[in-house]
């Protein structure tokens, strides 16, 4: 009933079979590898976010403590948002965004809205230009670590 590819909940065929039923088309290797790269990176960074969230009060180092308290989650946020968008695109059988320019064009309005529009709505939120820079730096890290040098064949979906 379960083949070795469906045994992992983060695999593309598991998601396809969950969405479309047991007769889902198994995607090609390229899409599957891309999905695994995004899923693994997201799990690692989400674990770092959780560790930062709960261990941050115990870190009392002046410079690094300030960075982890104020900017680390924004850095992770840029990376995770790009990974999330590409995962959604892959699950809907669309080509993921691998161009650095397109990733930045996606992230700039998102970062500006998170830092300058939401503080107008949420009273506990504050605006900071360095946070926008951290979101864009997270996007650049996503491009360098996940997208750069990775060719997706448009004929294979």
Backbone as numpy.savetxt, mean C-alpha at the origin, in Angstrom:
# Nx Ny Nz CAx CAy CAz Cx Cy Cz
-10.01 -30.70 -3.39 -10.82 -29.51 -3.39 -9.96 -28.24 -3.39
-8.96 -28.18 -2.52 -8.07 -27.01 -2.46 -6.76 -27.36 -3.11
-6.36 -26.59 -4.10 -5.04 -26.80 -4.65 -4.04 -25.97 -3.84
-2.76 -26.16 -4.11 -1.75 -25.51 -3.28 -1.80 -23.99 -3.41
-2.28 -23.47 -4.54 -2.32 -22.03 -4.73 -3.43 -21.39 -3.91
-4.52 -22.10 -3.71 -5.64 -21.54 -2.95 -5.46 -21.67 -1.45
-4.44 -22.33 -1.00 -4.27 -22.53 0.42 -3.82 -21.27 1.14
-3.37 -20.26 0.41 -2.93 -19.02 1.02 -4.00 -17.96 0.82
-4.52 -17.38 1.89 -5.60 -16.39 1.76 -5.19 -15.15 0.98
-3.89 -14.84 0.88 -3.48 -13.64 0.17 -3.21 -13.90 -1.31
-3.40 -15.15 -1.76 -3.14 -15.44 -3.17 -4.31 -14.97 -4.03
-4.01 -14.66 -5.26 -5.01 -14.11 -6.17 -6.11 -15.11 -6.46
-5.77 -16.38 -6.62 -6.80 -17.36 -6.95 -7.75 -17.55 -5.77
-7.25 -17.45 -4.54 -8.14 -17.53 -3.39 -9.13 -16.38 -3.42
-8.64 -15.16 -3.72 -9.53 -14.00 -3.79 -10.52 -14.14 -4.93
-10.05 -14.63 -6.08 -10.96 -14.83 -7.20 -12.01 -15.88 -6.88
-11.61 -16.98 -6.25 -12.58 -18.01 -5.93 -13.55 -17.53 -4.87
-13.10 -16.68 -3.99 -13.99 -16.14 -2.97 -14.98 -15.17 -3.59
-14.53 -14.37 -4.56 -15.41 -13.39 -5.19 -16.32 -14.04 -6.22
-15.76 -14.89 -7.09 -16.52 -15.42 -8.21 -17.01 -16.84 -8.02
-16.59 -17.52 -7.02 -16.98 -18.90 -6.82 -15.84 -19.85 -7.12
-16.09 -21.12 -7.02 -15.03 -22.12 -7.13 -14.48 -22.24 -8.55
-15.22 -21.85 -9.57 -14.77 -21.99 -10.94 -14.06 -20.74 -11.44
-13.42 -20.00 -10.58 -12.74 -18.76 -10.97 -11.53 -19.07 -11.82
-11.25 -18.17 -12.75 -10.09 -18.31 -13.61 -8.82 -17.97 -12.81
-7.86 -18.87 -12.86 -6.61 -18.63 -12.16 -5.78 -17.65 -12.98
-5.33 -16.55 -12.38 -4.59 -15.55 -13.16 -3.20 -16.05 -13.53
-2.57 -15.32 -14.43 -1.24 -15.71 -14.86 -0.22 -15.46 -13.76
0.98 -15.92 -13.97 2.03 -15.83 -12.97 2.41 -14.38 -12.69
2.43 -13.55 -13.72 2.83 -12.17 -13.56 1.90 -11.44 -12.60
0.60 -11.59 -12.80 -0.37 -10.95 -11.91 -0.28 -11.52 -10.51
-0.11 -12.81 -10.42 0.00 -13.47 -9.12 1.23 -12.98 -8.37
2.37 -12.87 -9.04 3.58 -12.38 -8.38 3.40 -10.94 -7.93
2.77 -10.12 -8.78 2.54 -8.73 -8.42 1.65 -8.63 -7.19
0.60 -9.45 -7.14 -0.30 -9.45 -6.00 0.44 -9.88 -4.74
1.28 -10.91 -4.84 2.03 -11.37 -3.67 3.00 -10.30 -3.17
3.65 -9.57 -4.08 4.57 -8.51 -3.67 3.83 -7.43 -2.89
2.67 -7.03 -3.39 1.88 -6.02 -2.71 1.37 -6.52 -1.37
0.89 -7.75 -1.34 0.34 -8.30 -0.11 1.42 -8.46 0.96
2.58 -8.96 0.58 3.67 -9.13 1.55 4.16 -7.78 2.08
4.32 -6.82 1.18 4.75 -5.49 1.61 3.71 -4.86 2.53
2.45 -5.04 2.22 1.39 -4.47 3.06 1.37 -5.11 4.44
1.57 -6.42 4.50 1.56 -7.09 5.81 2.75 -6.64 6.66
3.92 -6.51 6.05 5.09 -6.06 6.80 4.90 -4.64 7.31
4.42 -3.75 6.44 4.25 -2.36 6.84 3.11 -2.18 7.83
2.05 -2.96 7.69 0.98 -2.89 8.67 1.47 -3.37 10.04
2.33 -4.38 10.05 2.94 -4.84 11.31 3.81 -3.74 11.93
4.57 -3.02 11.08 5.37 -1.91 11.59 4.48 -0.79 12.14
3.35 -0.55 11.48 2.41 0.46 11.97 1.88 0.06 13.36
1.49 -1.19 13.50 0.97 -1.67 14.80 2.06 -1.57 15.86
3.28 -1.97 15.52 4.39 -1.88 16.48 4.65 -0.43 16.86
4.62 0.46 15.89 4.85 1.88 16.18 3.73 2.44 17.04
2.53 2.01 16.77 1.37 2.52 17.52 1.43 2.13 19.00
1.85 0.91 19.28 1.81 0.43 20.66 3.15 0.53 21.39
4.27 0.59 20.66 5.57 0.69 21.32 6.08 2.13 21.40
5.45 3.04 20.69 5.90 4.42 20.66 5.96 5.08 22.04
5.02 4.86 22.95 5.13 5.50 24.26 6.37 5.06 25.05
6.93 3.91 24.72 8.08 3.40 25.46 9.41 3.84 24.86
9.39 4.46 23.68 10.61 4.93 23.04 10.84 6.36 23.47
11.97 6.60 24.13 12.25 7.93 24.66 13.58 8.45 24.11
13.84 8.20 22.84 15.04 8.71 22.19 14.65 10.03 21.51
15.38 11.11 21.73 14.93 12.43 21.26 14.66 12.52 19.76
15.61 12.22 18.90 15.43 12.45 17.46 14.57 11.35 16.83
14.93 10.10 17.04 14.15 9.02 16.42 12.77 8.92 17.04
12.65 9.17 18.32 11.34 9.15 18.96 10.41 10.18 18.37
10.93 11.36 18.06 10.13 12.42 17.43 9.69 12.00 16.04
10.60 11.39 15.27 10.25 10.92 13.93 9.17 9.85 13.99
9.35 8.86 14.86 8.37 7.77 14.95 7.04 8.25 15.51
7.06 9.26 16.35 5.82 9.79 16.91 5.04 10.60 15.89
5.71 11.38 15.06 5.02 12.34 14.21 4.97 11.98 12.73
5.97 11.28 12.20 6.06 11.15 10.74 6.10 9.73 10.20
6.42 8.76 11.03 6.59 7.40 10.54 5.30 6.83 9.96
4.17 7.05 10.63 2.91 6.54 10.12 2.51 7.20 8.80
2.88 8.46 8.60 2.61 9.11 7.32 3.47 8.52 6.21
4.71 8.18 6.53 5.59 7.53 5.57 5.01 6.17 5.16
4.57 5.41 6.14 3.95 4.12 5.87 2.63 4.30 5.11
1.90 5.37 5.44 0.61 5.62 4.79 0.71 5.79 3.29
1.73 6.51 2.83 1.92 6.68 1.39 2.19 5.35 0.70
3.02 4.54 1.31 3.36 3.22 0.76 2.11 2.33 0.74
1.40 2.27 1.87 0.25 1.39 1.97 -0.89 1.81 1.05
-1.08 3.11 0.87 -2.15 3.56 -0.01 -1.89 3.11 -1.45
-0.66 3.26 -1.92 -0.32 2.80 -3.28 -0.49 1.30 -3.40
-0.06 0.57 -2.40 -0.21 -0.88 -2.41 -1.68 -1.28 -2.41
-2.48 -0.58 -1.63 -3.92 -0.86 -1.55 -4.60 -0.60 -2.90
-4.30 0.53 -3.52 -4.90 0.86 -4.82 -4.52 -0.19 -5.86
-3.27 -0.59 -5.91 -2.85 -1.59 -6.89 -3.46 -2.96 -6.59
-3.63 -3.30 -5.36 -4.27 -4.57 -5.01 -5.72 -4.57 -5.47
-6.42 -3.46 -5.26 -7.80 -3.36 -5.72 -7.87 -3.45 -7.25
-6.94 -2.78 -7.92 -6.91 -2.85 -9.38 -6.68 -4.28 -9.87
-5.75 -4.98 -9.24 -5.45 -6.36 -9.64 -6.67 -7.26 -9.40
-7.32 -7.10 -8.27 -8.48 -7.94 -7.97 -9.64 -7.68 -8.93
-9.67 -6.51 -9.55 -10.69 -6.20 -10.54 -10.19 -6.40 -11.97
-9.08 -7.13 -12.10 -8.49 -7.48 -13.40 -8.11 -6.25 -14.22
-7.61 -5.24 -13.54 -7.10 -4.04 -14.20 -5.59 -4.03 -14.05
-4.94 -3.29 -14.93 -3.48 -3.18 -14.88 -3.09 -2.27 -13.71
-2.16 -2.70 -12.86 -1.75 -1.86 -11.74 -0.95 -0.64 -12.20
-0.87 0.34 -11.33 -0.11 1.55 -11.62 1.34 1.30 -11.27
2.21 1.31 -12.27 3.63 1.06 -12.02 4.50 2.25 -12.37
3.93 3.27 -12.99 4.69 4.46 -13.37 4.84 5.38 -12.15
6.06 5.83 -11.92 6.31 6.73 -10.80 5.53 8.03 -10.91
5.42 8.55 -12.12 4.69 9.81 -12.33 3.21 9.60 -12.03
2.64 8.50 -12.48 1.23 8.23 -12.20 0.98 7.99 -10.72
1.92 7.34 -10.04 1.76 7.17 -8.60 1.77 8.51 -7.88
2.66 9.40 -8.28 2.70 10.72 -7.66 1.45 11.53 -7.99
0.96 11.42 -9.24 -0.27 12.12 -9.60 -1.47 11.59 -8.83
-1.42 10.33 -8.45 -2.45 9.76 -7.60 -2.31 10.25 -6.16
-1.08 10.31 -5.67 -0.86 10.57 -4.25 -0.92 12.05 -3.87
-0.56 12.95 -4.77 -0.55 14.38 -4.42 -1.93 14.86 -3.97
-3.02 14.63 -4.73 -4.31 15.10 -4.23 -4.77 14.37 -2.97
-4.39 13.10 -2.84 -4.75 12.36 -1.63 -4.05 12.96 -0.42
-2.75 13.21 -0.53 -1.98 13.76 0.59 -2.46 15.16 0.95
-2.73 15.97 -0.05 -3.20 17.34 0.22 -4.58 17.31 0.89
-5.44 16.42 0.43 -6.76 16.35 1.07 -6.66 15.82 2.49
-5.78 14.82 2.73 -5.62 14.32 4.09 -5.07 15.39 5.02
-4.18 16.22 4.52 -3.51 17.19 5.40 -4.16 18.57 5.44
-4.94 18.93 4.42 -5.49 20.29 4.40 -7.01 20.35 4.32
-7.67 19.32 3.80 -9.14 19.33 3.75 -9.73 18.69 5.01
-9.22 17.53 5.40 -9.76 16.86 6.57 -9.60 17.66 7.86
-8.52 18.41 8.07 -8.47 19.23 9.29 -9.57 20.30 9.36
-10.16 20.66 8.22 -11.29 21.58 8.25 -12.55 20.89 8.77
-12.61 19.57 8.60 -13.77 18.79 9.02 -13.57 18.21 10.41
-12.41 17.64 10.64 -12.11 16.99 11.92 -11.39 17.97 12.84
-11.91 18.18 14.01 -11.32 19.18 14.92 -10.00 18.71 15.53
-9.80 17.43 15.67 -8.58 16.92 16.30 -7.43 16.74 15.30
-7.65 16.99 14.02 -6.63 16.81 13.00 -5.90 18.13 12.75
-4.61 18.03 12.45 -3.82 19.23 12.17 -3.16 19.13 10.80
-2.84 20.27 10.22 -2.16 20.32 8.92 -0.67 20.46 9.11
0.08 19.76 8.26 1.54 19.84 8.33 2.11 19.55 6.95
2.91 20.43 6.43 3.52 20.26 5.12 4.51 19.10 5.10
5.16 18.85 6.23 6.11 17.73 6.30 5.37 16.39 6.16
4.13 16.33 6.65 3.34 15.11 6.48 3.06 14.84 5.00
2.77 15.88 4.23 2.56 15.72 2.80 3.84 15.18 2.16
4.99 15.72 2.57 6.27 15.23 2.06 6.47 13.77 2.44
6.07 13.37 3.64 6.23 11.97 4.06 5.34 11.04 3.24
4.12 11.46 2.93 3.26 10.65 2.06 3.91 10.46 0.69
4.47 11.53 0.16 5.13 11.43 -1.15 6.41 10.61 -1.07
7.12 10.69 0.05 8.31 9.86 0.23 7.91 8.38 0.33
6.81 8.09 0.99 6.30 6.71 1.03 5.93 6.20 -0.35
5.37 7.10 -1.18 5.06 6.74 -2.56 6.33 6.45 -3.34
7.36 7.27 -3.13 8.64 7.04 -3.80 9.26 5.71 -3.37
9.17 5.39 -2.09 9.68 4.09 -1.61 8.90 2.94 -2.23
7.58 3.10 -2.35 6.78 2.06 -2.99 7.24 1.85 -4.43
7.45 2.95 -5.13 7.91 2.83 -6.51 9.27 2.15 -6.59
10.21 2.55 -5.73 11.56 1.99 -5.79 11.60 0.52 -5.37
10.83 0.15 -4.36 10.90 -1.21 -3.83 9.97 -2.19 -4.55
8.85 -1.72 -5.05 7.85 -2.63 -5.63 7.76 -2.50 -7.15
7.70 -1.28 -7.66 7.39 -1.08 -9.08 8.60 -1.00 -9.99
9.67 -0.41 -9.55 10.81 -0.14 -10.43 11.43 -1.45 -10.93
11.62 -1.51 -12.23 12.24 -2.69 -12.83 11.31 -3.86 -12.98
10.03 -3.67 -12.71 9.07 -4.77 -12.82 8.19 -4.50 -14.02
8.26 -5.36 -15.00 7.48 -5.19 -16.22 6.23 -6.04 -16.15
5.10 -5.41 -16.45 3.84 -6.14 -16.49 3.44 -6.26 -17.95
3.27 -7.48 -18.40 2.89 -7.72 -19.77 1.40 -7.43 -19.93
1.06 -6.47 -20.80 -0.33 -6.06 -20.98 -1.16 -7.17 -21.62
-0.53 -8.11 -22.31 -1.28 -9.19 -22.94 -1.67 -10.28 -21.95
-0.98 -10.34 -20.82 -1.27 -11.34 -19.80 -1.91 -10.65 -18.60
-3.11 -11.01 -18.30 -3.81 -10.41 -17.16 -4.08 -11.42 -16.10
